Amino acid sequence: MSKRIGRFEILRELGRGAQSVVYLARDPHLQREVAIKTLHFSRPDPAQNQRLLEEARTVSQMRHPNIVPIFEAGEEDGDLYLVFEYVPGKNLGEYLKGSGALSPVRAISVMKPVLEAIAHAHAMGVIHRDLKPSNILINEEGFPRVMDFGIAARVQAEHQGGDQDFTGTPAYMAPEYIEHHRIGPRTDIFAAGLVFYELLTGRRAVQGNDFFRIVHQLTSTDIRLPADISLDDRVTAILYRALARDPEQRYESVTQMCEAMEDYLDPEEAQGGSGGAQGTIEFLLRRMRHKSDFPALSESVSAINKITASDRDSVAKLSSSILKDFALTNKILKLVNSAFYRQAGGGNISTVSRAVMVLGFDAVRNIAITVLLFEHLQNKGNANQLKDEFLRANLAGILAKDIGGRTSKGDVEQAFICAMFHNLGRMLTQYYFPEEGEDIRREMEQKGTSEEQASLAVLGVSFEDMGVGIAQHWGFPPLIVNTMRRLPPGTVRKPTAPEEKLRVLSAFSNELCTVIASAAPELRQKELRKVTARFGESVPMSSEEMQKTLEKSFAEVAQFASVIHLNLKQTPFGRQISAWGGKKVDAAAGIEADAATSGAAVDTLSGTALVETPAFHDTGAAPGEPDNVEAILTAGIQDISNSLVEDFSLNDVLRIILETMFRAKGFRRVILCIKDARANTMQGRFGFGPDATEIARKFKFPLHFTPDIFHAAMSKGVDILITDIDDPKIAGRVPDWYRKGVGAGTFVLFPLTIKSNPVAMIYADMEQPGAIVIPEKELALFRTLRNQAVLAIKQAM
């Protein structure tokens, strides 16, 4: 491959299709990264290139936030190339492989911006003609961007033809285009319906790869939802109208389809049933859905909440959920290696799996949710007020955890999350409805009303009811939701049930935060005594114990604030913490700052100065890039060494090894197979990557002689890299079970043997042939990881 296309310097390949290759490149003139798509046809066709260049010029004039713009177009050695804005992230097809089917609300939140982009194109006389999930990019903030209008056609050029070649992807073609070569806005509406179907079901509407079977189904059969999918009738009506085979029965325009989706989110009052507070909560939820960042936060929190600590597999599920987001993974690993968590067993941790082992499932879950919440708070216009609310919630969580640790033997991590979300309603109001939040504060000041009375007057619902309603929508377990209810006035009696203990801890810590936030200096001790007297029977603590707990919690929140680069002195609540904690808080906040000036790296993406440890070093490169692969592998080897000298679980160690390989090289999937001695077969157990659990089940092959690659690797104990499964030299030795069940274009096998007997195998793959290249230094590190896996298995025997 040439290292340049035009003036652009090629950095690496991003993907390829039958007639195109997409590269990440650098524009030396403007000093920015771009994506370049090259188009290569079986025979040179200058007229076709000229036509496509003219279309590219038209597309380049479109200006819409949800359209990936074309910067430039040209020819190189007879092939056309298009230069696009580079959008980090993944396409919608890849996104769905990781997420599965989306809720109707989330599906609509993705579709609406896509439809708005297509409507903009139609207004300029451009039909997309190849709308499909792989042509919709999901950027790092979760927003969709439509690309690849390169085969678009002018509306004025709408034509009917005979036996012409088809343009586009068969499974997303409209019936009238297949039968009559007729195109128009409604062909894009049909494709949008197919994409919407995929969002709602997690699967393609028309399966298979046979062209004639696909087009026959599209032209002869109405597309309907599978029997196992049950959806709201209103959503189904939107979907089926878009997918009508007769274009006259579809929406008249993309804008009309978009309006139908808006009507679903905001039905008329007569249709919307519930009254009172619940009706208000539903109304607020609908308003939130129009804020594009709400679905992303909601989906992330909901996904983590679906993973329960009672299931042993939850460690793998939580790790996999976090690993889907590279940025979140790095932030969590940096946090668990900071001074804030080092005292709890953190430090020298390079994988999420080991973080779960060392700190515990709930601690890592809490970190993940806390980081997600803070990341979403940073980009709002009222960021300082939001950070104030976040600090207050975080201190409440820390206080509940510290007080719970002193007074009971319960689950202190549960206490943290309960207390942190106790005032969710107030935080969300500030987040989504800052004007109403300001009205509530004004109501309290001018009329002397309570917070509950003021929120009822302004919003029609109390903060408490709002928070409970949203928490239920997010999928928080009842245990946490129940602790968000305020306790009645007067002395709090000693709780007996575990859930009541959590509710008391949550209320106590939040009432302490209210005193810290609002008490004047001369009234601090008086107000503090009132709160401790109210909870004296349920949470017995002496004045000295309370003082120590407050000082410890202030120091912890100051350390945490410095880790996430939050200046306590820039927010009112932060200044109150500093005033209460004095020099001890300043000293705690200075721990990270001192470390940062003596060699800590700076995360330029988030602007956070963080302590680096030898075990985890972020080079700023993405997984799979040479300068980062060796660092991650080396850190993982040290991580596993630490685990092997402890009282380890074999599954946990093997999971760390797989995660290290997965993160380091950026493999699509990494799967562990274990020998089934009774059946004399190798069986997939678990792994990382899209559909890893399902794919692992496909790995079940015999250890007796079969003339294929897998038997060769296992019987000879040799590592094997298959660059291209369709290479004529090797194609005959790739077994049918693999092609049908997995089918990745390139893979590598690392057999694990003890005394020449195979006991396990590590498999890793990438989709595109030739995508795996392992230099000698990296190979040595991969083999060290494999040897550590063998050692772990030996020790566990």
MOURGI-V930912 format. One record per backbone hydrogen bond with DSSP energy under -0.5 kcal/mol. CO is the residue of the C=O (numbers start at 1). NH is the residue of the N-H. If there is no record, write none. Layout:
BEGIN
co: <CO & CO>
nh: <NH & NH>
END
This chain:
BEGIN
co: <3 & 5 & 8 & 8 & 9 & 12 & 15 & 19 & 20 & 21 & 22 & 22 & 23 & 23 & 24 & 24 & 25 & 26 & 26 & 27 & 27 & 32 & 33 & 34 & 35 & 36 & 36 & 37 & 38 & 38 & 39 & 45 & 46 & 47 & 48 & 49 & 50 & 51 & 52 & 53 & 54 & 55 & 56 & 57 & 58 & 59 & 64 & 66 & 67 & 69 & 69 & 72 & 74 & 76 & 79 & 80 & 81 & 82 & 82 & 83 & 83 & 84 & 85 & 86 & 88 & 90 & 91 & 92 & 93 & 94 & 95 & 96 & 103 & 104 & 105 & 106 & 107 & 108 & 109 & 110 & 111 & 112 & 113 & 114 & 115 & 116 & 117 & 118 & 119 & 120 & 121 & 121 & 122 & 125 & 127 & 132 & 133 & 133 & 133 & 135 & 135 & 136 & 137 & 137 & 138 & 139 & 143 & 145 & 146 & 149 & 153 & 154 & 155 & 162 & 168 & 169 & 170 & 174 & 174 & 175 & 176 & 176 & 177 & 180 & 184 & 184 & 185 & 186 & 187 & 188 & 189 & 190 & 191 & 192 & 193 & 194 & 195 & 196 & 197 & 198 & 199 & 205 & 209 & 210 & 211 & 212 & 213 & 214 & 215 & 216 & 217 & 226 & 228 & 229 & 232 & 233 & 234 & 235 & 236 & 237 & 238 & 239 & 241 & 245 & 246 & 247 & 253 & 254 & 255 & 256 & 257 & 258 & 259 & 260 & 261 & 262 & 264 & 268 & 268 & 272 & 275 & 275 & 276 & 277 & 278 & 279 & 280 & 281 & 282 & 283 & 284 & 285 & 286 & 287 & 288 & 290 & 291 & 291 & 292 & 293 & 294 & 295 & 296 & 297 & 298 & 299 & 300 & 301 & 302 & 304 & 306 & 308 & 311 & 312 & 313 & 314 & 315 & 316 & 317 & 318 & 319 & 320 & 321 & 322 & 324 & 325 & 326 & 327 & 328 & 329 & 330 & 331 & 332 & 333 & 335 & 335 & 336 & 338 & 338 & 339 & 341 & 341 & 342 & 351 & 352 & 353 & 354 & 355 & 355 & 356 & 360 & 361 & 362 & 363 & 364 & 365 & 366 & 367 & 368 & 369 & 370 & 371 & 372 & 373 & 374 & 377 & 380 & 382 & 383 & 384 & 385 & 386 & 387 & 388 & 389 & 390 & 391 & 392 & 393 & 394 & 395 & 396 & 397 & 398 & 399 & 400 & 401 & 402 & 403 & 404 & 410 & 411 & 412 & 413 & 414 & 415 & 416 & 417 & 419 & 421 & 423 & 424 & 425 & 426 & 427 & 428 & 428 & 429 & 433 & 434 & 435 & 436 & 437 & 438 & 439 & 440 & 441 & 442 & 443 & 443 & 444 & 450 & 451 & 452 & 453 & 454 & 455 & 455 & 455 & 456 & 462 & 463 & 464 & 465 & 466 & 467 & 468 & 469 & 470 & 471 & 471 & 472 & 477 & 477 & 478 & 479 & 480 & 481 & 482 & 491 & 497 & 498 & 499 & 500 & 501 & 502 & 503 & 504 & 505 & 506 & 507 & 508 & 509 & 510 & 511 & 512 & 513 & 514 & 515 & 520 & 520 & 521 & 523 & 524 & 525 & 526 & 527 & 528 & 529 & 530 & 531 & 533 & 534 & 535 & 542 & 543 & 544 & 545 & 546 & 547 & 548 & 549 & 550 & 551 & 552 & 553 & 554 & 555 & 556 & 557 & 558 & 559 & 560 & 561 & 562 & 565 & 566 & 567 & 568 & 571 & 572 & 573 & 574 & 575 & 576 & 577 & 578 & 581 & 582 & 582 & 583 & 584 & 585 & 586 & 587 & 588 & 588 & 589 & 590 & 591 & 592 & 593 & 594 & 595 & 595 & 596 & 601 & 601 & 602 & 603 & 603 & 607 & 608 & 608 & 613 & 616 & 616 & 617 & 622 & 625 & 625 & 626 & 628 & 629 & 630 & 631 & 632 & 633 & 634 & 635 & 636 & 637 & 638 & 639 & 640 & 641 & 643 & 646 & 649 & 650 & 651 & 652 & 653 & 654 & 655 & 656 & 657 & 658 & 659 & 660 & 661 & 662 & 662 & 664 & 668 & 669 & 670 & 671 & 672 & 672 & 673 & 674 & 675 & 676 & 676 & 680 & 681 & 682 & 683 & 686 & 688 & 689 & 691 & 692 & 693 & 694 & 695 & 695 & 696 & 696 & 698 & 699 & 701 & 706 & 708 & 709 & 710 & 711 & 712 & 713 & 713 & 720 & 720 & 721 & 722 & 723 & 724 & 727 & 727 & 730 & 731 & 733 & 733 & 735 & 735 & 736 & 737 & 738 & 738 & 745 & 746 & 747 & 748 & 749 & 750 & 751 & 752 & 752 & 754 & 756 & 757 & 759 & 760 & 761 & 761 & 762 & 763 & 764 & 765 & 765 & 766 & 767 & 768 & 771 & 773 & 775 & 776 & 777 & 778 & 779 & 780 & 781 & 782 & 783 & 784 & 785 & 786 & 787 & 788 & 789 & 790 & 791 & 792 & 793 & 794>
nh: <10 & 8 & 5 & 10 & 26 & 24 & 22 & 40 & 17 & 38 & 14 & 15 & 25 & 36 & 11 & 12 & 34 & 9 & 28 & 31 & 32 & 27 & 86 & 25 & 84 & 23 & 38 & 82 & 21 & 40 & 80 & 49 & 50 & 51 & 52 & 53 & 54 & 55 & 56 & 57 & 58 & 59 & 60 & 61 & 61 & 62 & 67 & 146 & 69 & 71 & 85 & 83 & 81 & 79 & 76 & 39 & 74 & 37 & 84 & 71 & 72 & 35 & 87 & 88 & 140 & 138 & 95 & 96 & 97 & 98 & 99 & 100 & 107 & 108 & 109 & 110 & 111 & 112 & 113 & 114 & 115 & 116 & 117 & 118 & 119 & 120 & 121 & 122 & 123 & 124 & 124 & 126 & 125 & 155 & 153 & 135 & 92 & 93 & 136 & 137 & 147 & 92 & 139 & 145 & 90 & 142 & 139 & 137 & 68 & 152 & 127 & 157 & 158 & 164 & 170 & 172 & 173 & 177 & 178 & 179 & 180 & 182 & 181 & 161 & 187 & 188 & 189 & 190 & 191 & 192 & 193 & 194 & 195 & 196 & 197 & 198 & 199 & 200 & 201 & 202 & 102 & 207 & 211 & 214 & 215 & 216 & 217 & 218 & 219 & 220 & 221 & 229 & 230 & 231 & 236 & 237 & 238 & 239 & 240 & 241 & 242 & 243 & 244 & 247 & 249 & 250 & 257 & 258 & 259 & 260 & 261 & 262 & 263 & 264 & 265 & 266 & 267 & 271 & 272 & 274 & 278 & 279 & 280 & 281 & 282 & 283 & 284 & 285 & 286 & 287 & 288 & 289 & 290 & 290 & 291 & 292 & 294 & 295 & 296 & 297 & 298 & 299 & 300 & 301 & 302 & 303 & 304 & 305 & 306 & 307 & 308 & 311 & 314 & 315 & 317 & 318 & 319 & 320 & 321 & 322 & 323 & 324 & 324 & 325 & 326 & 329 & 330 & 331 & 332 & 333 & 334 & 335 & 336 & 337 & 338 & 341 & 347 & 341 & 342 & 343 & 344 & 346 & 345 & 355 & 356 & 357 & 358 & 359 & 360 & 360 & 364 & 365 & 366 & 367 & 368 & 369 & 370 & 371 & 372 & 373 & 374 & 375 & 376 & 377 & 378 & 380 & 383 & 386 & 387 & 388 & 389 & 390 & 391 & 392 & 393 & 394 & 395 & 396 & 397 & 398 & 399 & 400 & 401 & 402 & 403 & 404 & 405 & 406 & 407 & 408 & 412 & 415 & 416 & 417 & 418 & 419 & 420 & 421 & 422 & 424 & 427 & 428 & 429 & 430 & 431 & 432 & 433 & 433 & 437 & 438 & 439 & 440 & 441 & 442 & 443 & 444 & 445 & 446 & 447 & 449 & 448 & 454 & 455 & 456 & 457 & 458 & 459 & 460 & 461 & 460 & 466 & 467 & 468 & 469 & 470 & 471 & 472 & 473 & 474 & 475 & 476 & 475 & 480 & 481 & 482 & 483 & 483 & 484 & 485 & 493 & 501 & 502 & 503 & 504 & 505 & 506 & 507 & 508 & 509 & 510 & 511 & 512 & 513 & 514 & 515 & 516 & 517 & 518 & 519 & 523 & 524 & 524 & 527 & 528 & 529 & 530 & 531 & 532 & 533 & 534 & 535 & 536 & 492 & 539 & 546 & 547 & 548 & 549 & 550 & 551 & 552 & 553 & 554 & 555 & 556 & 557 & 558 & 559 & 560 & 561 & 562 & 563 & 564 & 566 & 565 & 567 & 568 & 570 & 571 & 575 & 576 & 577 & 578 & 579 & 580 & 581 & 582 & 584 & 585 & 586 & 587 & 588 & 589 & 590 & 591 & 591 & 592 & 593 & 594 & 595 & 596 & 597 & 598 & 598 & 600 & 599 & 603 & 610 & 604 & 607 & 608 & 609 & 603 & 610 & 616 & 613 & 618 & 619 & 625 & 628 & 629 & 630 & 632 & 633 & 634 & 635 & 636 & 637 & 638 & 639 & 640 & 641 & 642 & 643 & 644 & 645 & 646 & 648 & 653 & 654 & 655 & 656 & 657 & 658 & 659 & 660 & 661 & 662 & 663 & 664 & 665 & 666 & 667 & 624 & 690 & 765 & 688 & 763 & 685 & 686 & 761 & 683 & 677 & 680 & 681 & 703 & 676 & 701 & 674 & 672 & 670 & 692 & 695 & 696 & 697 & 698 & 698 & 699 & 684 & 699 & 700 & 684 & 682 & 708 & 712 & 713 & 714 & 715 & 716 & 717 & 718 & 722 & 749 & 723 & 747 & 770 & 727 & 730 & 731 & 733 & 734 & 709 & 735 & 738 & 739 & 740 & 741 & 742 & 743 & 725 & 766 & 722 & 764 & 720 & 762 & 753 & 759 & 760 & 757 & 758 & 754 & 675 & 752 & 673 & 763 & 750 & 671 & 748 & 668 & 669 & 746 & 745 & 771 & 773 & 775 & 779 & 780 & 781 & 782 & 783 & 784 & 785 & 786 & 787 & 788 & 789 & 790 & 791 & 792 & 793 & 794 & 795 & 796 & 797 & 797>
END
